[in-house]
Amino acid sequence: MSDTSTASAVSLEKIVSNGYCIGCGACAAASNGITLEMSDEGQYCVNVSENTMVTDAALQTCPFSDEGPNEDVLGNSFYAENCTHDVRMGWHHNLYAGHIAEGKFRENGASGGVITWILSQLLENNLVDAVIHVRQSDRSDTGVLFKYAISRTTSEISERAKSRYYPIEISEVMEEVRRTPGRYAFVGLPCYVKAVRKMAGQDQIIKERVTQTVGLVCGHLKSETFSDALAWEKGINPGDLEEIDFRVKLPTRGASDYGVYVKSSEEEHTAPVRSFIGGDWGLNFFRHSACDYCDDVFAETADVAVGDAWLPEYSGESAGNSVVLVRSPVIGQLIENARSEGRVNFDHISADTMAQSQAGGLRDRREGLAYRLHLKEREQVWAPRKRVDPSNDIPKKRRQIYDQRFKLREMSHEAWQQAVSKGSFQEFRVFMQPHAARMRAFYKRPLVLRIIGKILRSLRRLSRTNV
C-alpha cells in the first residue's frame, strides 16, 4: 500500500458527496480504515470523515474516480490480441443468444441459465477452485438480504443462482480471497468487475488469485428500498421481508413478464412484475445515483458478459434466453465444446443484434449520459471523466424523458421516506403514480401503430406454434 494522501482523501470525499459512490467497497478492500454504511436511501456508501485515512490505492480502485485505467485501457490490455472492438460493447470474440440445454440450469436461472453453467464448467474443468458471487443472507443476522460469498462446489453455485437487484459490497469477501490461496472466478456488475480489475493492478495477490471474471449486462443498480417496496406493496411491512426472488418464471407469460416472490415470517406472495408500481425499470425507481454516470453496459472488462436476450425472436419464451458476449478463449472453448455436443442451444449473432438486445440501456448510457454530463458542465459541478462527451444535441422529447427519469429517481426516495413515516404504502403510490404516468405518456404510440404491433405479435406467436 502507498502512503496516505490528502489529495486522495479530498477526491474520495468529492466522489461520495456528489453521489458517484456506487458502494462497491473496493476502496475499503484496498485501504484499511475505510468503512461502508447503508444510507437512508438503502445504498452502501463510503463513510468519509476528517479522520478517514485514504491511500492512493483506494482511489485507484474506485470505478468512478478519474484515477487509474478506464474500460477501454483495461479491455485493450486483456483482449486486444484475440478480439474485435466495438464502441457499444467493447472487445468481443464470440457473440451468442440462447440457453443451456442440459440439466436444470435454465429452469433454475433468471433467464437462460448461462452464468451458473459457466461457473460450474470452470469448477468442473479445474479452471478455478472457487467462485465469488452473491448469495442470500439472513437479514436478522447480517442486516441485509444478500451479500458476496465464496462457493466451492457446484451445488453451492446452483443454490446461489439468479439475479439479485440489491446493493452488495466486496470488501469482506476480497479479504477472504487474500487470506485463502486459490484460483477464483469473480461475478459482478460492470463497475464491480472494473473495480476488481483495478484492484488487481494494485494488489499482486488479487491479480494472481482472481483468474476469471464474469460480468452481468447491466441496466442499473437498485437500492435496498426497492426490495422493501415490492414487499410492502403486497402487505409485508418494511424490515419484515425475509426472502425475495426477483425473477420467477411464469409459464403463461413472456420472458419479460416474469414474477416476483416475497416472503416474511407470516406471509408470502408471487405476482407479475408489471403489477408493481415500481416494477417498470424504465421508471428509474430506487436507482442508484452513480448509475446515471456509467458508460459500461456489457461489462467490458469481464472475460464473458451475460444478459437477457431482449430480442423478439428470443424473449417470447417464458423459460428465458440469454445473450452471451465472450472475450476469453478459455470460456469460448468451453462453450464451443458444449455447442458441438448439444449441451447448450446457442446461436451466433451479430454485433448489431447484440447491441439491439440492450438498445434501451445503450441509449441511456450514450445519449442520456451525454445529456446528463452536459447538465453537470452547465452547472459547473464536477463529474467523472467518461468515454462520452457532454452534449445537448438531442431531440427535445429525449431531453424531457431524461429529465423525468432523473426526477423519478429522486422522487422515489423522497416518497418512500414519507410513506414510511406515515406507515402507508398508499402514500408512496399516490405520490408517484402521476409522475410515472407522465413518463409512460412519452412512450405511448399512436393507436394505428399499437394495432399493427398487436397483429405482428399475434402472427409471431402463431408461427412459433405451427413450427
JOHU-V328811 format. One record per residue. N is the residue number from 1. PSI is psi in whole degrees, -180 to 180 (NA if undefined). OMEGA is omega as a letter, one per 40 degrees, with the letter a starting at -180 (* if undefined). D_LAST is the distance of its C-alpha to the last C-alpha in Angstrom with 2 decimals. Layout:
# JOHU-V328811
n=N psi=PSI omega=OMEGA d_last=D_LAST
n=N psi=PSI omega=OMEGA d_last=D_LAST
This chain:
# JOHU-V328811
n=1 psi=144 omega=i d_last=61.68
n=2 psi=171 omega=i d_last=63.58
n=3 psi=153 omega=i d_last=66.41
n=4 psi=152 omega=a d_last=65.75
n=5 psi=128 omega=i d_last=65.68
n=6 psi=-40 omega=i d_last=66.71
n=7 psi=-40 omega=i d_last=64.55
n=8 psi=-41 omega=a d_last=61.51
n=9 psi=-44 omega=i d_last=62.38
n=10 psi=-44 omega=a d_last=62.66
n=11 psi=-41 omega=i d_last=59.33
n=12 psi=-40 omega=i d_last=57.57
n=13 psi=-37 omega=i d_last=59.19
n=14 psi=-41 omega=i d_last=57.98
n=15 psi=-45 omega=a d_last=54.37
n=16 psi=-49 omega=a d_last=54.63
n=17 psi=-25 omega=i d_last=56.60
n=18 psi=5 omega=i d_last=54.28
n=19 psi=20 omega=a d_last=51.16
n=20 psi=-1 omega=i d_last=49.63
n=21 psi=119 omega=a d_last=49.88
n=22 psi=-9 omega=i d_last=46.41
n=23 psi=25 omega=a d_last=48.06
n=24 psi=-27 omega=a d_last=46.56
n=25 psi=8 omega=a d_last=49.90
n=26 psi=-41 omega=a d_last=50.12
n=27 psi=-38 omega=i d_last=53.63
n=28 psi=-33 omega=i d_last=54.73
n=29 psi=-28 omega=a d_last=53.40
n=30 psi=-19 omega=a d_last=55.36
n=31 psi=120 omega=i d_last=58.58
n=32 psi=141 omega=i d_last=60.58
n=33 psi=-18 omega=i d_last=61.72
n=34 psi=133 omega=i d_last=58.75
n=35 psi=161 omega=i d_last=57.10
n=36 psi=151 omega=i d_last=54.13
n=37 psi=156 omega=i d_last=54.06
n=38 psi=125 omega=a d_last=51.55
n=39 psi=172 omega=i d_last=52.35
n=40 psi=-22 omega=i d_last=52.57
n=41 psi=4 omega=i d_last=49.21
n=42 psi=35 omega=a d_last=47.62
n=43 psi=137 omega=i d_last=47.41
n=44 psi=141 omega=i d_last=49.08
n=45 psi=145 omega=i d_last=51.76
n=46 psi=135 omega=i d_last=54.55
n=47 psi=103 omega=a d_last=57.91
n=48 psi=125 omega=i d_last=60.26
n=49 psi=178 omega=a d_last=63.96
n=50 psi=-25 omega=a d_last=67.21
n=51 psi=-2 omega=a d_last=67.56
n=52 psi=125 omega=i d_last=64.10
n=53 psi=115 omega=a d_last=64.54
n=54 psi=125 omega=i d_last=61.74
n=55 psi=161 omega=i d_last=61.44
n=56 psi=-36 omega=a d_last=60.13
n=57 psi=-36 omega=i d_last=57.43
n=58 psi=-45 omega=a d_last=56.16
n=59 psi=-34 omega=i d_last=55.73
n=60 psi=-30 omega=a d_last=54.23
n=61 psi=-18 omega=a d_last=51.39
n=62 psi=126 omega=a d_last=50.56
n=63 psi=-14 omega=a d_last=47.20
n=64 psi=10 omega=i d_last=48.59
n=65 psi=167 omega=i d_last=52.00
n=66 psi=1 omega=a d_last=52.98
n=67 psi=146 omega=i d_last=54.30
n=68 psi=175 omega=a d_last=52.59
n=69 psi=148 omega=i d_last=49.65
n=70 psi=-173 omega=a d_last=46.67
n=71 psi=-38 omega=a d_last=42.98
n=72 psi=-44 omega=a d_last=43.37
n=73 psi=-46 omega=i d_last=46.37
n=74 psi=-48 omega=a d_last=44.91
n=75 psi=-41 omega=i d_last=41.58
n=76 psi=-40 omega=a d_last=43.47
n=77 psi=-28 omega=a d_last=45.64
n=78 psi=-35 omega=a d_last=42.79
n=79 psi=-6 omega=a d_last=39.96
n=80 psi=-32 omega=a d_last=41.35
n=81 psi=-35 omega=a d_last=41.76
n=82 psi=0 omega=a d_last=38.13
n=83 psi=168 omega=i d_last=36.16
n=84 psi=143 omega=a d_last=35.53
n=85 psi=142 omega=i d_last=36.72
n=86 psi=130 omega=a d_last=35.01
n=87 psi=-20 omega=a d_last=37.07
n=88 psi=-29 omega=a d_last=34.21
n=89 psi=5 omega=a d_last=33.42
n=90 psi=-154 omega=a d_last=36.22
n=91 psi=146 omega=i d_last=35.94
n=92 psi=148 omega=i d_last=32.68
n=93 psi=-55 omega=i d_last=31.76
n=94 psi=142 omega=i d_last=28.03
n=95 psi=130 omega=a d_last=25.48
n=96 psi=161 omega=i d_last=22.24
n=97 psi=139 omega=a d_last=19.55
n=98 psi=-151 omega=a d_last=17.73
n=99 psi=168 omega=i d_last=18.96
n=100 psi=130 omega=a d_last=20.93
n=101 psi=-22 omega=a d_last=19.13
n=102 psi=157 omega=i d_last=22.35
n=103 psi=-155 omega=a d_last=24.60
n=104 psi=23 omega=a d_last=24.57
n=105 psi=-47 omega=a d_last=25.02
n=106 psi=-43 omega=a d_last=21.92
n=107 psi=-40 omega=a d_last=22.63
n=108 psi=-6 omega=a d_last=26.24
n=109 psi=173 omega=i d_last=25.94
n=110 psi=-36 omega=i d_last=25.89
n=111 psi=-97 omega=a d_last=22.63
n=112 psi=2 omega=i d_last=21.24
n=113 psi=17 omega=a d_last=24.31
n=114 psi=-45 omega=a d_last=25.45
n=115 psi=-47 omega=i d_last=29.13
n=116 psi=-40 omega=i d_last=29.96
n=117 psi=-47 omega=i d_last=28.32
n=118 psi=-45 omega=i d_last=30.29
n=119 psi=-42 omega=i d_last=33.47
n=120 psi=-39 omega=i d_last=33.02
n=121 psi=-41 omega=i d_last=32.46
n=122 psi=-41 omega=a d_last=35.59
n=123 psi=-46 omega=a d_last=37.58
n=124 psi=-30 omega=a d_last=36.36
n=125 psi=14 omega=i d_last=37.03
n=126 psi=36 omega=i d_last=40.50
n=127 psi=-20 omega=i d_last=39.97
n=128 psi=162 omega=i d_last=41.26
n=129 psi=-20 omega=a d_last=43.38
n=130 psi=166 omega=a d_last=42.26
n=131 psi=133 omega=i d_last=40.04
n=132 psi=109 omega=i d_last=41.40
n=133 psi=-175 omega=a d_last=39.04
n=134 psi=136 omega=i d_last=39.14
n=135 psi=165 omega=i d_last=39.55
n=136 psi=146 omega=a d_last=40.34
n=137 psi=156 omega=i d_last=44.08
n=138 psi=109 omega=a d_last=46.44
n=139 psi=-35 omega=a d_last=47.48
n=140 psi=-22 omega=a d_last=50.67
n=141 psi=-46 omega=a d_last=51.73
n=142 psi=-17 omega=a d_last=50.55
n=143 psi=-5 omega=a d_last=50.24
n=144 psi=159 omega=a d_last=46.64
n=145 psi=-25 omega=a d_last=43.22
n=146 psi=150 omega=i d_last=41.96
n=147 psi=162 omega=i d_last=43.73
n=148 psi=143 omega=i d_last=43.33
n=149 psi=174 omega=a d_last=43.81
n=150 psi=127 omega=i d_last=43.53
n=151 psi=139 omega=a d_last=41.19
n=152 psi=1 omega=i d_last=42.18
n=153 psi=158 omega=i d_last=39.68
n=154 psi=-31 omega=i d_last=35.91
n=155 psi=-40 omega=i d_last=36.22
n=156 psi=-41 omega=i d_last=38.08
n=157 psi=-45 omega=a d_last=35.48
n=158 psi=-39 omega=a d_last=32.68
n=159 psi=-23 omega=a d_last=34.86
n=160 psi=30 omega=i d_last=35.32
n=161 psi=174 omega=i d_last=31.71
n=162 psi=163 omega=a d_last=30.33
n=163 psi=147 omega=i d_last=31.61
n=164 psi=104 omega=i d_last=35.13
n=165 psi=77 omega=a d_last=36.02
n=166 psi=144 omega=i d_last=39.66
n=167 psi=136 omega=i d_last=42.78
n=168 psi=161 omega=i d_last=43.70
n=169 psi=157 omega=a d_last=46.38
n=170 psi=-2 omega=a d_last=46.98
n=171 psi=-43 omega=a d_last=50.77
n=172 psi=-46 omega=a d_last=51.09
n=173 psi=-32 omega=i d_last=48.32
n=174 psi=-29 omega=i d_last=49.49
n=175 psi=-37 omega=i d_last=52.95
n=176 psi=-37 omega=i d_last=51.53
n=177 psi=-42 omega=i d_last=49.93
n=178 psi=-37 omega=a d_last=53.40
n=179 psi=-29 omega=a d_last=54.99
n=180 psi=110 omega=i d_last=52.57
n=181 psi=154 omega=i d_last=51.96
n=182 psi=175 omega=i d_last=48.50
n=183 psi=126 omega=a d_last=45.44
n=184 psi=146 omega=i d_last=43.30
n=185 psi=131 omega=i d_last=39.91
n=186 psi=134 omega=i d_last=40.10
n=187 psi=131 omega=i d_last=37.25
n=188 psi=173 omega=i d_last=37.80
n=189 psi=162 omega=a d_last=37.26
n=190 psi=-46 omega=a d_last=38.07
n=191 psi=-29 omega=i d_last=41.69
n=192 psi=-42 omega=i d_last=42.23
n=193 psi=-43 omega=i d_last=41.05
n=194 psi=-42 omega=i d_last=43.27
n=195 psi=-42 omega=i d_last=46.14
n=196 psi=-39 omega=i d_last=45.79
n=197 psi=-44 omega=i d_last=45.69
n=198 psi=-36 omega=i d_last=48.83
n=199 psi=-40 omega=i d_last=50.42
n=200 psi=-29 omega=i d_last=49.88
n=201 psi=-18 omega=i d_last=51.80
n=202 psi=-20 omega=a d_last=54.73
n=203 psi=110 omega=a d_last=54.50
n=204 psi=-35 omega=a d_last=54.48
n=205 psi=-46 omega=i d_last=53.52
n=206 psi=-41 omega=i d_last=50.34
n=207 psi=-42 omega=a d_last=49.57
n=208 psi=-31 omega=a d_last=49.96
n=209 psi=-33 omega=i d_last=48.09
n=210 psi=97 omega=a d_last=45.05
n=211 psi=-15 omega=i d_last=43.26
n=212 psi=142 omega=i d_last=39.62
n=213 psi=134 omega=a d_last=38.31
n=214 psi=122 omega=a d_last=34.94
n=215 psi=150 omega=i d_last=34.45
n=216 psi=126 omega=i d_last=32.44
n=217 psi=131 omega=a d_last=31.02
n=218 psi=136 omega=i d_last=33.22
n=219 psi=-58 omega=i d_last=33.41
n=220 psi=166 omega=a d_last=36.81
n=221 psi=134 omega=i d_last=38.81
n=222 psi=157 omega=i d_last=39.55
n=223 psi=169 omega=i d_last=42.90
n=224 psi=-31 omega=a d_last=43.68
n=225 psi=-30 omega=i d_last=44.15
n=226 psi=-46 omega=i d_last=40.42
n=227 psi=-46 omega=a d_last=39.87
n=228 psi=-34 omega=i d_last=42.86
n=229 psi=-43 omega=i d_last=41.77
n=230 psi=-43 omega=a d_last=38.37
n=231 psi=-43 omega=a d_last=40.23
n=232 psi=-34 omega=i d_last=43.00
n=233 psi=-24 omega=i d_last=40.65
n=234 psi=15 omega=i d_last=39.64
n=235 psi=3 omega=i d_last=43.28
n=236 psi=116 omega=a d_last=44.07
n=237 psi=152 omega=i d_last=47.16
n=238 psi=131 omega=a d_last=47.54
n=239 psi=-17 omega=a d_last=48.55
n=240 psi=-10 omega=a d_last=47.28
n=241 psi=126 omega=a d_last=43.72
n=242 psi=-26 omega=a d_last=43.37
n=243 psi=140 omega=i d_last=39.69
n=244 psi=137 omega=i d_last=36.73
n=245 psi=111 omega=a d_last=33.08
n=246 psi=-16 omega=a d_last=31.82
n=247 psi=82 omega=i d_last=28.13
n=248 psi=124 omega=a d_last=26.90
n=249 psi=128 omega=a d_last=23.13
n=250 psi=111 omega=a d_last=22.26
n=251 psi=-30 omega=a d_last=19.09
n=252 psi=4 omega=a d_last=18.60
n=253 psi=165 omega=i d_last=19.10
n=254 psi=171 omega=a d_last=17.92
n=255 psi=-34 omega=a d_last=19.58
n=256 psi=-16 omega=a d_last=22.42
n=257 psi=58 omega=a d_last=23.30
n=258 psi=175 omega=i d_last=24.59
n=259 psi=167 omega=i d_last=27.61
n=260 psi=131 omega=i d_last=31.18
n=261 psi=129 omega=i d_last=33.27
n=262 psi=145 omega=a d_last=37.07
n=263 psi=136 omega=i d_last=39.76
n=264 psi=-174 omega=i d_last=43.55
n=265 psi=-18 omega=a d_last=46.01
n=266 psi=-21 omega=a d_last=45.80
n=267 psi=165 omega=i d_last=42.29
n=268 psi=150 omega=a d_last=38.68
n=269 psi=148 omega=i d_last=35.83
n=270 psi=129 omega=a d_last=32.16
n=271 psi=151 omega=i d_last=30.95
n=272 psi=141 omega=a d_last=28.26
n=273 psi=-31 omega=a d_last=29.65
n=274 psi=-11 omega=i d_last=29.51
n=275 psi=-10 omega=i d_last=31.98
n=276 psi=138 omega=i d_last=34.62
n=277 psi=-32 omega=i d_last=36.79
n=278 psi=10 omega=a d_last=36.79
n=279 psi=-18 omega=i d_last=33.13
n=280 psi=111 omega=a d_last=32.25
n=281 psi=-25 omega=i d_last=33.01
n=282 psi=-14 omega=i d_last=33.68
n=283 psi=-14 omega=i d_last=36.73
n=284 psi=16 omega=i d_last=38.43
n=285 psi=132 omega=i d_last=39.99
n=286 psi=26 omega=i d_last=41.99
n=287 psi=144 omega=i d_last=41.03
n=288 psi=135 omega=a d_last=43.49
n=289 psi=-34 omega=a d_last=45.77
n=290 psi=-28 omega=a d_last=45.57
n=291 psi=-20 omega=i d_last=41.86
n=292 psi=-13 omega=a d_last=42.94
n=293 psi=36 omega=i d_last=44.49
n=294 psi=143 omega=i d_last=41.87
n=295 psi=17 omega=a d_last=40.17
n=296 psi=109 omega=i d_last=37.89
n=297 psi=-41 omega=a d_last=34.27
n=298 psi=31 omega=i d_last=32.81
n=299 psi=65 omega=a d_last=35.61
n=300 psi=-14 omega=i d_last=37.07
n=301 psi=8 omega=a d_last=39.55
n=302 psi=152 omega=i d_last=37.16
n=303 psi=-28 omega=i d_last=35.94
n=304 psi=142 omega=i d_last=32.37
n=305 psi=137 omega=a d_last=31.01
n=306 psi=136 omega=i d_last=28.04
n=307 psi=-177 omega=i d_last=26.63
n=308 psi=142 omega=i d_last=23.77
n=309 psi=78 omega=i d_last=20.84
n=310 psi=69 omega=a d_last=21.38
n=311 psi=142 omega=a d_last=18.80
n=312 psi=-39 omega=a d_last=16.18
n=313 psi=-8 omega=a d_last=13.30
n=314 psi=-26 omega=a d_last=14.76
n=315 psi=-6 omega=a d_last=16.80
n=316 psi=-18 omega=a d_last=14.34
n=317 psi=125 omega=a d_last=14.15
n=318 psi=-27 omega=a d_last=17.31
n=319 psi=-23 omega=i d_last=17.85
n=320 psi=148 omega=i d_last=18.65
n=321 psi=158 omega=a d_last=18.54
n=322 psi=155 omega=i d_last=21.62
n=323 psi=143 omega=a d_last=23.04
n=324 psi=120 omega=i d_last=25.52
n=325 psi=112 omega=a d_last=28.43
n=326 psi=130 omega=i d_last=30.37
n=327 psi=-29 omega=a d_last=34.00
n=328 psi=128 omega=i d_last=35.47
n=329 psi=-33 omega=a d_last=35.21
n=330 psi=-50 omega=i d_last=35.61
n=331 psi=-36 omega=i d_last=32.60
n=332 psi=-39 omega=i d_last=30.66
n=333 psi=-38 omega=i d_last=31.43
n=334 psi=-43 omega=a d_last=30.38
n=335 psi=-45 omega=a d_last=26.92
n=336 psi=-37 omega=i d_last=26.59
n=337 psi=-44 omega=a d_last=27.77
n=338 psi=-35 omega=i d_last=25.20
n=339 psi=-43 omega=a d_last=22.35
n=340 psi=-24 omega=a d_last=23.58
n=341 psi=2 omega=i d_last=23.69
n=342 psi=18 omega=a d_last=20.24
n=343 psi=-17 omega=i d_last=21.99
n=344 psi=148 omega=i d_last=20.54
n=345 psi=84 omega=a d_last=17.17
n=346 psi=134 omega=i d_last=18.69
n=347 psi=141 omega=i d_last=17.77
n=348 psi=136 omega=i d_last=20.81
n=349 psi=162 omega=a d_last=21.34
n=350 psi=167 omega=i d_last=24.21
n=351 psi=-37 omega=i d_last=27.27
n=352 psi=-40 omega=i d_last=26.40
n=353 psi=-41 omega=i d_last=23.03
n=354 psi=-46 omega=i d_last=24.94
n=355 psi=-39 omega=a d_last=27.53
n=356 psi=-30 omega=a d_last=25.10
n=357 psi=-22 omega=i d_last=23.79
n=358 psi=40 omega=a d_last=27.37
n=359 psi=-43 omega=a d_last=28.43
n=360 psi=-43 omega=i d_last=30.41
n=361 psi=-41 omega=i d_last=32.23
n=362 psi=-40 omega=i d_last=33.16
n=363 psi=-41 omega=i d_last=34.45
n=364 psi=-36 omega=a d_last=36.57
n=365 psi=-2 omega=i d_last=37.94
n=366 psi=-76 omega=a d_last=38.78
n=367 psi=-48 omega=a d_last=39.61
n=368 psi=-42 omega=i d_last=40.42
n=369 psi=-42 omega=i d_last=42.45
n=370 psi=-41 omega=i d_last=44.38
n=371 psi=-42 omega=i d_last=45.32
n=372 psi=-37 omega=i d_last=46.37
n=373 psi=-36 omega=i d_last=48.46
n=374 psi=-43 omega=i d_last=50.04
n=375 psi=-41 omega=i d_last=51.08
n=376 psi=-42 omega=a d_last=52.66
n=377 psi=-43 omega=i d_last=54.43
n=378 psi=-37 omega=a d_last=55.71
n=379 psi=-2 omega=a d_last=57.01
n=380 psi=43 omega=i d_last=58.51
n=381 psi=135 omega=a d_last=56.77
n=382 psi=140 omega=i d_last=55.89
n=383 psi=150 omega=i d_last=52.25
n=384 psi=150 omega=i d_last=50.93
n=385 psi=131 omega=i d_last=50.33
n=386 psi=171 omega=i d_last=46.66
n=387 psi=13 omega=i d_last=44.78
n=388 psi=133 omega=i d_last=44.29
n=389 psi=144 omega=i d_last=47.29
n=390 psi=138 omega=a d_last=48.47
n=391 psi=142 omega=i d_last=47.48
n=392 psi=10 omega=a d_last=47.71
n=393 psi=64 omega=i d_last=46.04
n=394 psi=158 omega=a d_last=42.95
n=395 psi=151 omega=a d_last=42.20
n=396 psi=-41 omega=a d_last=44.13
n=397 psi=-39 omega=i d_last=41.07
n=398 psi=-38 omega=i d_last=39.89
n=399 psi=-40 omega=i d_last=43.42
n=400 psi=-39 omega=i d_last=43.34
n=401 psi=-47 omega=a d_last=40.07
n=402 psi=-37 omega=i d_last=41.57
n=403 psi=-43 omega=a d_last=44.81
n=404 psi=-37 omega=i d_last=43.10
n=405 psi=-42 omega=i d_last=41.11
n=406 psi=-45 omega=i d_last=44.41
n=407 psi=-42 omega=a d_last=46.03
n=408 psi=-41 omega=i d_last=43.29
n=409 psi=-49 omega=a d_last=43.69
n=410 psi=-46 omega=a d_last=47.43
n=411 psi=-35 omega=a d_last=47.35
n=412 psi=-40 omega=i d_last=45.02
n=413 psi=-42 omega=i d_last=47.65
n=414 psi=-45 omega=a d_last=50.50
n=415 psi=-34 omega=i d_last=48.88
n=416 psi=-46 omega=i d_last=48.10
n=417 psi=-40 omega=i d_last=51.75
n=418 psi=-43 omega=a d_last=52.87
n=419 psi=-42 omega=i d_last=50.51
n=420 psi=-42 omega=a d_last=51.67
n=421 psi=-29 omega=a d_last=55.31
n=422 psi=-4 omega=i d_last=54.87
n=423 psi=34 omega=a d_last=52.71
n=424 psi=118 omega=i d_last=50.01
n=425 psi=-28 omega=i d_last=46.39
n=426 psi=-32 omega=i d_last=46.65
n=427 psi=-43 omega=i d_last=49.04
n=428 psi=-47 omega=a d_last=46.35
n=429 psi=-49 omega=a d_last=43.79
n=430 psi=-39 omega=a d_last=46.31
n=431 psi=-43 omega=a d_last=47.45
n=432 psi=-26 omega=a d_last=44.07
n=433 psi=-48 omega=a d_last=42.04
n=434 psi=-33 omega=i d_last=43.59
n=435 psi=-37 omega=i d_last=43.28
n=436 psi=-39 omega=i d_last=39.61
n=437 psi=-37 omega=i d_last=39.09
n=438 psi=-40 omega=i d_last=40.80
n=439 psi=-45 omega=a d_last=38.46
n=440 psi=-31 omega=a d_last=35.34
n=441 psi=-29 omega=i d_last=36.95
n=442 psi=-28 omega=a d_last=36.85
n=443 psi=-2 omega=a d_last=33.03
n=444 psi=122 omega=a d_last=32.63
n=445 psi=159 omega=i d_last=30.98
n=446 psi=152 omega=a d_last=32.15
n=447 psi=-43 omega=a d_last=30.72
n=448 psi=-38 omega=i d_last=29.01
n=449 psi=-35 omega=i d_last=27.10
n=450 psi=-38 omega=i d_last=26.07
n=451 psi=-45 omega=i d_last=24.74
n=452 psi=-43 omega=i d_last=22.77
n=453 psi=-41 omega=i d_last=21.36
n=454 psi=-40 omega=i d_last=20.36
n=455 psi=-45 omega=a d_last=18.57
n=456 psi=-41 omega=i d_last=16.67
n=457 psi=-39 omega=i d_last=15.67
n=458 psi=-40 omega=i d_last=14.49
n=459 psi=-39 omega=i d_last=12.38
n=460 psi=-44 omega=i d_last=10.80
n=461 psi=-40 omega=i d_last=10.21
n=462 psi=-41 omega=a d_last=8.79
n=463 psi=-37 omega=i d_last=6.30
n=464 psi=-37 omega=a d_last=5.33
n=465 psi=-34 omega=a d_last=5.63
n=466 psi=-7 omega=a d_last=3.80
n=467 psi=NA omega=* d_last=0.00
